């Protein structure tokens, strides 16, 4: 028999009122549709495409559609890992909790830190987009290029989204339904209009009809180009795990969040492929004019297409403004749904004594994390302001580093699923595939992308900035690599410091670690809490 598992003590905070969970969150507030909306909105489909499609096209040209599909594969596999782990332990700490149970507290703590670091970093970019697009929407293009005013609006945007998350999960979900509806409708309107013009003969001369060759990965020039394209593609899928991080506020929390996550990735695949194919057919992949690979448009290929696809007069002018509004609402939706998972990750970490208890405090009426939500907002504002004061180039490189955090904690979740269920993988083909092979392949793929990204990002000429070691041998690294690895190293230092201050979590006194050995029988669906 295996080593006995010591059940953890009661939750750090008792339920705050009727209908609350063991941590005080509002039980049963979300259904499948609301959870799926939160997962989709968190990826910011419009903003993600606007900011990333040009980068992918510049690397792989006409093969962008197949790269979008290939980037979906590890995301789908990891979504399945989330689904399986959530069935066993629907805890809002997700990767933090599951990796702690599978591999131990230190690994779990770093998984939680990966979520926190990635979300805080990306909030700076979302705030920047919200500020700039807000001015563009009202025609104040001069202010949209003014760093100070964009920063002010971005800070206010974070504050407003933090307040909405503080007031309640239901308000957050209802707002997401409105914002996501606008986003999806306008994206399909853009795609359909572009294709109608291509096949109607009214598109620009660079337009070309859709070809099946766009879906042939063998036409990509090199493995390096394929890897760089998929690395960029992975970013546009990131965020669906928010649907699982609100699991303790979801009806049937053992099944609904995982289903919502998997369904979100599939819907995202459909949206991304349709928009990518139509935009590529309309604008081509050239690096001049409206071409998707034009570096002048790489930061926002959708808005640059608006005038060409819709026109500038009458309905066309309105549709172009609607396109700008769509990217703005996309950034807004993602800002809000980025706060949600981080607040719940820190809530779970505090409940298990992995960070200070104050982060486990709950609002008695709203049933939302107070310190965790407000703390996420304040940390995001501080990081955003600090980077804009230093340099916009540093801000740009920090966003690029998010890919390292994504690959880190998503891949860790895949491996945690395999290890957590290791003793039941031979029970049935379904267990072998769903709990072992699929999550394992997802974890291996993301580990490969993490290592490859470290190599690519470390090049001194990669990104907008570079940093040289102040001591021999004075190596120079790209700013993207420095920010990403630096964030993980900072997390390791903070973990070691807190381990000295409060060692209970790291001694496995507050969280049970999976200790199943051969012959112990089936893994229990949920360990004692």
C-alpha positions as CSV (number, residue, x, y, z in Angstrom):
1,X,0.0,0.0,0.0
2,X,1.1,3.6,-0.6
3,X,2.1,6.2,2.0
4,X,-1.0,7.5,3.8
5,X,-2.2,10.9,2.5
6,X,-2.6,13.5,5.3
7,X,-5.8,15.5,4.6
8,X,-5.3,19.2,4.8
9,X,-7.0,21.3,7.5
10,X,-10.3,23.2,6.8
11,X,-10.2,26.0,4.3
12,X,-8.6,29.2,5.4
13,X,-11.9,31.1,5.4
14,X,-15.3,29.6,6.2
15,X,-18.1,30.1,3.7
16,X,-19.3,33.7,3.6
17,X,-22.9,33.1,3.3
18,X,-25.7,31.0,1.7
19,X,-24.7,29.5,-1.6
20,X,-21.0,30.1,-1.1
21,X,-18.2,27.5,-1.6
22,X,-15.7,26.5,0.9
23,X,-13.5,29.5,0.0
24,X,-16.5,31.8,0.0
25,X,-17.1,32.1,-3.7
26,X,-20.6,32.2,-5.1
27,X,-21.6,28.6,-5.8
28,X,-23.6,27.8,-9.0
29,X,-23.4,31.4,-10.4
30,X,-22.4,30.2,-13.9
31,X,-23.7,27.7,-16.4
32,X,-22.0,26.1,-19.4
33,X,-22.8,29.0,-21.7
34,X,-21.5,31.6,-19.3
35,X,-18.4,29.6,-18.6
36,X,-17.7,29.2,-22.3
37,X,-18.2,32.9,-22.9
38,X,-15.7,33.7,-20.2
39,X,-13.2,31.3,-21.7
40,X,-13.6,32.7,-25.2
41,X,-13.6,36.4,-24.1
42,X,-10.4,35.8,-22.1
43,X,-8.5,35.0,-25.3
44,X,-9.6,38.3,-26.9
45,X,-10.0,36.8,-30.4
46,X,-10.2,40.2,-32.2
47,X,-7.2,41.7,-30.4
48,X,-5.2,38.5,-30.6
49,X,-5.7,38.3,-34.4
50,X,-5.0,42.0,-34.9
51,X,-1.7,41.8,-33.0
52,X,-0.5,38.4,-34.1
53,X,-1.7,37.5,-37.6
54,X,0.8,39.9,-39.2
55,X,3.7,38.2,-37.3
56,X,2.6,34.7,-38.4
57,X,2.3,35.8,-42.0
58,X,5.7,37.4,-42.0
59,X,7.2,34.1,-40.9
60,X,5.3,31.5,-42.9
61,X,3.5,33.5,-45.7
62,X,0.5,31.7,-47.3
63,X,0.8,28.8,-44.9
64,X,-0.7,30.9,-42.0
65,X,-4.0,28.9,-42.0
66,X,-2.2,25.6,-41.4
67,X,0.0,27.2,-38.7
68,X,-3.2,28.4,-36.9
69,X,-4.5,24.8,-37.0
70,X,-1.2,23.3,-35.8
71,X,-1.0,25.8,-32.9
72,X,-4.5,24.6,-31.9
73,X,-3.3,21.0,-31.3
74,X,-1.3,21.5,-28.1
75,X,-4.0,23.9,-26.8
76,X,-6.7,21.3,-27.3
77,X,-4.6,18.6,-25.7
78,X,-3.9,20.8,-22.6
79,X,-7.5,21.8,-22.5
80,X,-8.3,18.1,-22.1
81,X,-5.8,17.9,-19.3
82,X,-7.6,20.7,-17.5
83,X,-10.9,18.9,-18.1
84,X,-9.5,15.6,-16.6
85,X,-7.9,17.3,-13.6
86,X,-10.9,19.5,-12.9
87,X,-13.1,16.4,-12.6
88,X,-10.8,15.0,-9.9
89,X,-10.3,18.3,-8.1
90,X,-12.4,21.4,-9.1
91,X,-10.3,23.9,-7.3
92,X,-10.0,27.5,-8.5
93,X,-6.2,27.4,-8.1
94,X,-6.1,25.1,-11.2
95,X,-2.4,24.6,-12.1
96,X,-1.2,25.6,-8.7
97,X,-3.4,23.1,-6.9
98,X,-3.0,20.2,-9.4
99,X,0.8,20.5,-9.7
100,X,1.1,20.7,-5.9
101,X,-0.8,17.5,-5.6
102,X,1.0,15.7,-8.4
103,X,4.6,16.9,-8.0
104,X,4.8,18.7,-4.6
105,X,4.4,22.2,-3.2
106,X,7.4,23.9,-4.8
107,X,6.4,22.9,-8.3
108,X,2.8,23.8,-7.7
109,X,3.9,27.2,-6.3
110,X,5.8,28.0,-9.5
111,X,2.8,26.9,-11.6
112,X,0.7,29.4,-9.7
113,X,3.4,32.1,-10.2
114,X,3.4,31.4,-13.9
115,X,-0.3,32.3,-14.1
116,X,0.2,35.4,-12.0
117,X,3.2,36.7,-13.9
118,X,1.7,36.0,-17.4
119,X,-1.5,37.8,-16.5
120,X,0.2,40.9,-14.9
121,X,2.5,41.2,-17.9
122,X,-0.3,40.9,-20.5
123,X,-2.5,43.4,-18.6
124,X,0.0,46.2,-19.5
125,X,-0.4,45.5,-23.2
126,X,-4.2,45.3,-22.9
127,X,-4.3,48.6,-21.1
128,X,-2.2,50.1,-23.8
129,X,-4.5,48.9,-26.5
130,X,-7.6,50.1,-24.7
131,X,-6.1,53.5,-24.2
132,X,-5.0,53.9,-27.8
133,X,-8.2,52.5,-29.4
134,X,-10.4,54.6,-27.1
135,X,-8.9,57.8,-28.6
136,X,-9.0,56.3,-32.2
137,X,-12.7,55.6,-31.8
138,X,-13.5,59.3,-31.1
139,X,-11.1,60.4,-33.9
140,X,-8.5,61.8,-31.5
141,X,-5.6,60.2,-33.4
142,X,-3.1,62.7,-31.9
143,X,-3.9,61.6,-28.4
144,X,-3.8,58.0,-29.4
145,X,0.0,58.5,-30.1
146,X,0.6,60.4,-26.8
147,X,2.1,58.0,-24.3
148,X,1.0,60.0,-21.3
149,X,-2.7,60.2,-22.2
150,X,-2.8,56.6,-23.4
151,X,-1.3,55.5,-20.1
152,X,-3.9,57.6,-18.1
153,X,-6.8,56.0,-20.0
154,X,-5.2,52.6,-19.7
155,X,-4.9,52.9,-15.9
156,X,-8.5,54.0,-15.7
157,X,-9.5,51.0,-17.8
158,X,-7.8,48.6,-15.5
159,X,-9.5,50.3,-12.5
160,X,-12.9,50.0,-14.1
161,X,-12.5,46.3,-15.0
162,X,-11.1,45.6,-11.5
163,X,-14.3,47.2,-10.0
164,X,-16.5,45.0,-12.2
165,X,-14.7,41.9,-11.1
166,X,-14.9,43.0,-7.5
167,X,-18.7,43.5,-7.7
168,X,-19.5,40.0,-8.8
169,X,-18.9,37.1,-11.1
170,X,-22.4,37.3,-12.6
171,X,-22.0,41.0,-13.6
172,X,-18.7,40.0,-15.2
173,X,-20.2,37.1,-17.1
174,X,-23.2,39.2,-18.4
175,X,-20.8,42.0,-19.6
176,X,-18.7,39.4,-21.4
177,X,-21.8,38.1,-23.3
178,X,-22.4,41.6,-24.7
179,X,-18.7,42.3,-25.6
180,X,-18.1,38.8,-27.1
181,X,-21.2,39.0,-29.2
182,X,-20.0,42.3,-30.7
183,X,-16.6,40.8,-31.3
184,X,-17.7,37.6,-33.0
185,X,-20.3,39.3,-35.2
186,X,-17.9,42.0,-36.5
187,X,-15.2,39.4,-37.1
188,X,-17.5,37.3,-39.3
189,X,-18.8,40.4,-41.0
190,X,-15.3,41.3,-41.9
191,X,-14.5,37.8,-43.1
192,X,-17.6,37.4,-45.2
193,X,-17.3,40.9,-46.8
194,X,-13.7,40.2,-47.7
195,X,-14.5,36.9,-49.4
196,X,-17.5,38.3,-51.3
197,X,-15.2,41.0,-52.7
198,X,-12.5,38.5,-53.6
199,X,-14.9,36.2,-55.5
200,X,-16.9,39.1,-56.9
201,X,-13.9,40.7,-58.5
202,X,-14.0,43.9,-56.5
203,X,-11.0,43.2,-54.2
204,X,-7.6,44.9,-54.7
205,X,-5.2,43.5,-57.2
206,X,-3.2,41.7,-54.5
207,X,-6.2,39.5,-53.7
208,X,-6.2,35.8,-54.5
209,X,-8.7,33.0,-54.2
210,X,-8.4,30.5,-51.4
211,X,-6.2,27.6,-52.2
212,X,-5.9,24.2,-50.5
213,X,-2.1,24.6,-50.7
214,X,-2.4,27.1,-47.8
215,X,-3.1,24.0,-45.6
216,X,0.0,22.1,-46.6
217,X,2.7,22.3,-43.8
218,X,5.3,20.9,-46.2
219,X,5.4,24.2,-48.1
220,X,6.8,26.0,-45.0
221,X,10.4,26.9,-45.7
222,X,12.0,25.4,-42.6
223,X,11.4,23.8,-39.2
224,X,12.6,27.0,-37.6
225,X,9.9,29.0,-39.5
226,X,7.3,26.5,-38.5
227,X,8.2,26.6,-34.9
228,X,8.3,30.4,-34.8
229,X,4.9,30.5,-36.5
230,X,3.4,28.1,-34.0
231,X,4.9,29.9,-31.1
232,X,3.1,33.1,-32.2
233,X,-0.1,31.0,-32.9
234,X,-0.2,29.6,-29.4
235,X,-0.5,33.1,-28.0
236,X,-3.9,33.7,-29.8
237,X,-5.4,30.7,-28.1
238,X,-4.2,31.5,-24.6
239,X,-6.9,32.4,-22.1
240,X,-9.5,29.6,-22.4
241,X,-8.3,28.3,-19.0
242,X,-10.2,31.2,-17.3
243,X,-13.3,29.0,-17.8
244,X,-11.8,26.5,-15.4
245,X,-10.4,29.0,-12.9
246,X,-14.1,30.0,-12.1
247,X,-14.9,26.3,-11.5
248,X,-16.0,26.9,-7.9
249,X,-18.6,29.4,-9.1
250,X,-20.0,27.1,-11.8
251,X,-23.0,24.7,-11.7
252,X,-21.8,21.1,-11.7
253,X,-18.3,22.3,-11.2
254,X,-16.7,18.9,-11.7
255,X,-17.9,18.7,-15.3
256,X,-19.0,22.1,-16.7
257,X,-15.7,24.0,-16.6
258,X,-13.7,21.4,-18.4
259,X,-16.3,21.0,-21.1
260,X,-16.4,24.8,-21.5
261,X,-12.6,24.9,-21.9
262,X,-12.5,22.2,-24.5
263,X,-15.4,23.7,-26.5
264,X,-13.8,27.2,-26.3
265,X,-10.7,26.0,-28.0
266,X,-12.7,24.4,-30.8
267,X,-14.8,27.6,-31.4
268,X,-11.6,29.7,-31.4
269,X,-10.1,27.4,-34.1
270,X,-13.2,28.0,-36.3
271,X,-13.1,31.8,-35.8
272,X,-9.3,32.1,-36.4
273,X,-9.2,29.9,-39.5
274,X,-12.2,31.7,-41.1
275,X,-10.8,35.2,-40.4
276,X,-7.2,34.2,-41.4
277,X,-8.2,32.7,-44.7
278,X,-10.5,35.6,-45.7
279,X,-7.9,38.3,-44.6
280,X,-5.2,36.5,-46.5
281,X,-7.3,36.1,-49.6
282,X,-8.2,39.7,-49.6
283,X,-4.9,41.4,-48.7
284,X,-2.3,38.9,-49.7
285,X,0.9,38.2,-47.8
286,X,3.1,41.0,-49.2
287,X,5.1,43.4,-47.2
288,X,3.8,46.5,-48.9
289,X,0.5,48.3,-48.9
290,X,-2.3,46.3,-47.3
291,X,-0.3,43.1,-47.4
292,X,-0.6,41.2,-44.1
293,X,3.3,41.0,-43.8
294,X,3.7,44.8,-44.0
295,X,5.7,45.7,-40.9
296,X,3.8,49.0,-40.6
297,X,0.6,47.1,-40.0
298,X,2.0,44.2,-38.0
299,X,0.7,45.6,-34.7
300,X,-2.9,45.7,-36.0
301,X,-3.7,44.1,-39.3
302,X,-7.5,44.2,-38.8
303,X,-7.9,47.9,-38.5
304,X,-5.6,48.5,-41.5
305,X,-7.9,46.2,-43.5
306,X,-11.1,48.0,-42.3
307,X,-11.0,50.9,-44.8
308,X,-10.2,48.5,-47.7
309,X,-12.8,45.9,-46.9
310,X,-15.7,48.2,-45.9
311,X,-14.8,51.4,-47.7
312,X,-14.8,54.9,-46.1
313,X,-18.2,56.4,-46.9
314,X,-21.6,55.7,-45.5
315,X,-22.0,52.2,-44.2
316,X,-18.3,51.5,-44.8
317,X,-17.2,54.4,-42.5
318,X,-19.6,53.1,-39.8
319,X,-18.3,49.5,-40.2
320,X,-14.7,50.7,-40.0
321,X,-15.5,52.5,-36.7
322,X,-17.3,49.3,-35.5
323,X,-14.1,47.3,-36.3
324,X,-12.1,49.7,-34.1
325,X,-14.7,49.4,-31.4
326,X,-14.5,45.6,-31.7
327,X,-10.8,45.5,-31.0
328,X,-11.3,47.9,-28.1
329,X,-14.1,45.8,-26.6
330,X,-11.9,42.7,-27.2
331,X,-9.1,44.2,-25.1
332,X,-11.6,45.3,-22.5
333,X,-13.1,41.8,-22.3
334,X,-9.7,40.3,-22.0
335,X,-8.7,42.8,-19.3
336,X,-11.6,41.8,-17.2
337,X,-11.2,38.0,-17.7
338,X,-7.5,38.3,-17.0
339,X,-8.2,39.7,-13.6
340,X,-10.6,36.8,-12.8
341,X,-8.2,33.8,-13.0
342,X,-5.3,35.6,-11.3
343,X,-7.6,36.6,-8.4
344,X,-8.8,33.1,-8.0
345,X,-5.3,31.6,-8.3
346,X,-4.0,33.8,-5.4
347,X,-7.2,33.1,-3.5
348,X,-6.5,29.3,-3.7
349,X,-2.8,29.9,-2.9
350,X,-3.8,31.9,0.2
351,X,-6.3,29.3,1.3
352,X,-3.5,26.7,1.3
353,X,-1.1,29.0,3.1
354,X,1.2,29.4,0.1
355,X,0.9,33.2,0.2
356,X,-0.3,35.6,2.9
357,X,-3.8,34.9,4.4
358,X,-5.2,38.4,3.4
359,X,-5.4,37.2,-0.2
360,X,-8.1,34.7,0.9
361,X,-10.4,37.4,2.2
362,X,-13.9,37.5,0.6
363,X,-16.5,40.1,0.3
364,X,-19.5,39.1,2.4
365,X,-22.1,40.4,-0.1
366,X,-20.5,40.0,-3.5
367,X,-18.8,36.7,-2.6
368,X,-15.7,37.7,-4.6
369,X,-12.0,37.8,-3.5
370,X,-11.3,41.3,-2.2
371,X,-7.5,41.5,-1.7
372,X,-6.8,39.2,-4.6
373,X,-9.0,41.2,-7.0
374,X,-7.8,44.6,-5.9
375,X,-4.2,43.4,-5.6
376,X,-4.3,42.1,-9.2
377,X,-5.5,45.5,-10.4
378,X,-2.9,47.5,-8.4
379,X,-0.1,45.2,-9.5
380,X,-1.1,45.5,-13.1
381,X,-1.3,49.3,-12.9
382,X,2.1,49.6,-11.2
383,X,3.7,47.3,-13.8
384,X,2.1,49.1,-16.7
385,X,3.1,52.6,-15.5
386,X,6.6,51.4,-14.7
387,X,7.2,50.0,-18.2
388,X,5.8,53.0,-20.0
389,X,8.0,55.3,-17.9
390,X,11.1,53.2,-18.8
391,X,10.4,52.6,-22.5
392,X,7.7,51.5,-24.9
393,X,10.3,49.1,-26.4
394,X,10.6,47.4,-23.0
395,X,6.8,47.2,-22.8
396,X,6.8,45.5,-26.3
397,X,9.4,43.0,-25.3
398,X,7.6,42.2,-22.0
399,X,4.5,41.2,-24.0
400,X,6.6,38.9,-26.2
401,X,7.8,37.1,-23.0
402,X,4.3,36.0,-22.1
403,X,4.7,33.0,-24.4
404,X,7.4,31.6,-22.1
405,X,5.0,31.7,-19.2
406,X,2.1,30.2,-21.2
407,X,4.3,27.3,-22.4
408,X,5.6,26.8,-18.8
409,X,2.3,26.5,-16.9
410,X,0.2,24.9,-19.6
411,X,2.9,22.3,-20.2
412,X,3.2,21.7,-16.4
413,X,-0.5,21.1,-16.3
414,X,-0.2,18.4,-19.0
415,X,2.5,16.6,-17.2
416,X,0.6,16.9,-13.9
417,X,-2.4,15.2,-15.4
418,X,-0.3,12.2,-16.6
419,X,1.4,11.9,-13.2
420,X,-1.8,12.4,-11.1
421,X,-3.6,9.6,-13.0
422,X,-0.6,7.4,-13.6
423,X,-2.0,4.4,-11.7
424,X,-5.3,4.2,-13.7
425,X,-3.9,4.7,-17.2
426,X,-4.2,1.0,-18.0
427,X,-7.7,0.7,-16.7
428,X,-9.3,1.4,-20.1
429,X,-8.4,2.8,-23.5
430,X,-10.4,6.0,-22.6
431,X,-8.3,6.5,-19.5
432,X,-5.1,5.9,-21.4
433,X,-5.9,8.4,-24.1
434,X,-7.8,11.0,-22.1
435,X,-5.7,11.1,-18.9
436,X,-2.3,10.0,-20.3
437,X,-1.5,10.2,-24.0
438,X,-3.3,13.4,-24.9
439,X,-2.1,15.5,-21.9
440,X,1.3,14.0,-22.2
441,X,1.7,14.9,-25.9
442,X,0.5,18.4,-25.1
443,X,3.0,18.7,-22.3
444,X,5.9,17.5,-24.5
445,X,5.0,19.9,-27.3
446,X,4.9,22.9,-25.0
447,X,8.1,21.8,-23.3
448,X,9.7,21.8,-26.8
449,X,8.2,25.2,-27.6
450,X,9.5,26.6,-24.3
451,X,13.0,25.4,-24.9
452,X,12.9,26.6,-28.5
453,X,11.5,30.0,-27.5
454,X,14.4,30.4,-24.9
455,X,16.9,29.8,-27.7
456,X,15.1,32.2,-30.2
457,X,14.4,34.9,-27.6
458,X,17.9,34.9,-26.1
459,X,19.4,36.2,-29.4
460,X,20.7,39.7,-28.8
461,X,19.0,41.0,-31.9
462,X,15.6,39.5,-31.0
463,X,13.0,42.0,-29.9
464,X,13.2,45.8,-29.3
465,X,15.8,45.8,-26.5
466,X,18.9,43.9,-25.4
467,X,20.6,43.5,-22.0
468,X,24.3,42.8,-21.4
469,X,25.6,41.0,-18.3
470,X,27.5,43.5,-16.1
471,X,30.1,40.9,-15.3
472,X,32.3,38.6,-17.4
473,X,31.7,37.1,-19.9
474,X,29.4,40.1,-20.6
475,X,26.9,38.0,-22.7
476,X,24.1,40.0,-24.4
477,X,20.5,38.6,-24.4
478,X,17.3,39.8,-26.1
479,X,14.9,41.7,-23.9
480,X,12.1,39.2,-24.5
481,X,14.2,36.4,-23.0
482,X,15.4,38.5,-20.1
483,X,11.8,39.5,-19.1
484,X,10.4,36.0,-19.4
485,X,13.1,34.1,-17.6
486,X,13.6,37.0,-15.2
487,X,10.0,36.7,-14.2
488,X,10.3,33.0,-13.5
489,X,13.5,33.5,-11.6
490,X,11.8,36.2,-9.5
491,X,9.0,33.8,-8.7
492,X,11.6,31.2,-7.5
493,X,13.2,33.8,-5.2
494,X,9.8,34.8,-3.8
495,X,9.0,31.2,-3.2
496,X,12.2,30.5,-1.3
497,X,11.6,33.6,0.9
498,X,8.1,32.7,1.7
499,X,9.2,29.1,2.4
500,X,11.4,30.5,5.2
501,X,8.7,32.8,6.5
502,X,5.8,30.3,6.5
503,X,6.9,26.7,5.8
504,X,3.6,24.9,6.5
505,X,2.6,24.7,2.8
506,X,6.0,23.6,1.7
507,X,6.0,20.9,4.4
508,X,2.8,19.5,2.8
509,X,0.8,20.3,6.0
510,X,-1.9,22.2,4.2
511,X,-2.3,20.3,0.9
512,X,-2.5,16.6,0.2
513,X,0.0,15.3,-2.4
514,X,-1.1,12.3,-4.5
515,X,0.7,9.3,-3.1
516,X,-0.8,6.4,-5.1
517,X,1.4,3.4,-5.6
518,X,1.1,0.3,-7.7
519,X,-1.7,-1.9,-6.4
520,X,-3.5,0.9,-4.6
521,X,-6.4,0.6,-7.0
522,X,-8.3,3.4,-8.9
523,X,-7.5,7.0,-8.2
524,X,-10.2,8.6,-6.1
525,X,-12.2,11.2,-7.9
526,X,-11.4,13.8,-5.3
527,X,-9.0,13.7,-2.4
528,X,-10.2,14.8,1.1
529,X,-10.3,18.6,1.5
